[in-house]
């Protein structure tokens, strides 16, 4: 990853506290991290509120957008807003996340830039996610088919270590 800012985006209807100590652990590795808090918002409203919060922090470009869970499909819309504000996107990381789908395959009207993904993408599957019933096996397979860097985190490697390594691969 090039120097810049890692933006950790929590799932809709959650808060930035869902990241736990991950932001601080990443900062200890020298990563500039911001964690917008976007409670009680979904879909386009989440995109708008997250984008305003990112703008308010005046992040150092380029941005790497990382999403957890159902925030994954929102990344193209957030990236579109950041690019409109002249903040380049260095990459995308999906952490136990759903992947964006083309507009004709989605149930709602999420913004999808025609050139998405215009930056490298990566996928992190955590040990914790494998023990929960999710559909992320398919997302991980799809990421591998797209030849994205992927990591299947296993202890003793911690999530911050696995994420830092994945960011380096972008």
N, C-alpha and C positions, 0 to 999 in steps of 0.2 A: 504494500500500500504506500502511496506517496504521502508525504506529510499533508495534513489537513485535519478534518474533523470526522469522527465516527459518530453518527446519529443513531442511537438505540431507540427504536419505536416499539412500544408495548402493544399488546392486543387491544382492540377496541373494547370499551367498557371495563377496562382495568386502569391501573395508574402506573406511573414510572417506578413506584416501589416494587412492582413485580420483578424488576431486574435484580433485586437484592443487592449483594455486594459486587456484582459484576462491573459496574462502572468504576468503582474505586480500584478494583483489582487491575482493570485495564489501564487506568491512570498510573498505577505503580509501574507499569511497563512502558510508560512514556506516551501512551496514546491519548490524544485530545478527544474527550468524550462529552457529548451532551445527551440528555435524556428528557425530551419533551414530555410533559405530563398532559395527557389529553383524556381526562375522564369523561364518561357519559357521552361519547360521540362514536358514530359508526359511519362507514361509507364516505360520501363526499364531505360531510361535516367534519369527520376525523381528519381528512386530507387538509381541509382549510385550516382547522385549528392547529394541527401539527405544523403546517407551513408557517403560520403566523408566529408560533412559538420558536421555531428554528430561526426565523428572521430576527426575532427579538434578542436572541443570544449572539448575533453577529458572528457566526461561525467562520473559522478559517477555512477557505476553500483549498482543495476540492473536498466535497463531501462523499463519505461512504455511508450509504443508508443500510441499516440492519433492522430487520423486522422479525418479530416473534409471532407464531401462530397465524391468526386470521388478519394480522397487519400485513402479511406478505403481499396479498393482491393489491394493497393500497400504495405500494412503493412506486409504481410508475406515475401515479397521479401526484404524489409528493415530489418526485423528481421533476416532473413537468413544471410545478410551481417554483422549484428552486432554480431550474434552468431559466425560467422567465425572469427571475431576479438576478440573473447573471452569476449564479453559483454553479460551477461545473460539478458534475457527478463523477467520482473516481470509480465507484463500483457499488454493487449490491450484495448483501449477505442475508440469506434466509436462515434463521435459527429455529429449527423445529417449526417451520412455517409452511403455510399453503403458498402455492405459486400463482402468479398472475395468469390470467387467461385472456385471450383476445376478446374484444368487445362482443363479438357474436356468440361467444360461449359463456358469458357471464349472465347472472340473473339481475344485476343492477347496472346502473349507468356510471361505472367508474371510469375516470379519464384514462385513456391508454394511448400514449404517444405512438405514432406510426413507426418510429424508429426504435422502439423499446425492444430489447435492452441495448442502449447505446454505450454501455460501459460493461466491464467484466462482472460476472455474477459468480457467487459461491454458495454452497449449502453446508450447514453444520447440523448434524443430527446428534443430540446429546444422549448420554446413557439414560438420563431421567425420562426422556421422551419415549425411548424404546420400551420402557416398563408400563407405559400408559396406552390405552387403546386410542390410536390415532390413525389417520390416513397418510402419515408422512413417509411411509415406506415407498409409496408411489411417487411422492415429491422427490425423494432422494434418488430413486431410479431415473426419473425424468431429468434431474440435474446431471446425473452421470451420463445419460444419453446425449445431453447437450454439451458434454465435455467440460462442464464447469468444475473447478476444484471443489472437492467434497471432503468432509471429515466426519467420520463416525466416532465420536468421542467416547473413550473408555477410560475408567479410572486405571491407574493413578493420575492420568492426565486430567487436569482440571478444565472446566469450561473456559475460563479466561485464557489458559495456555492454548487450548485448541483453537479458540477464536483468533488469538494473536497470530498463530501459525497460519491460519486460513487467510487472514488479512495480508500477510506477507506474500502469499501465493497469488493474490490478485494482481 
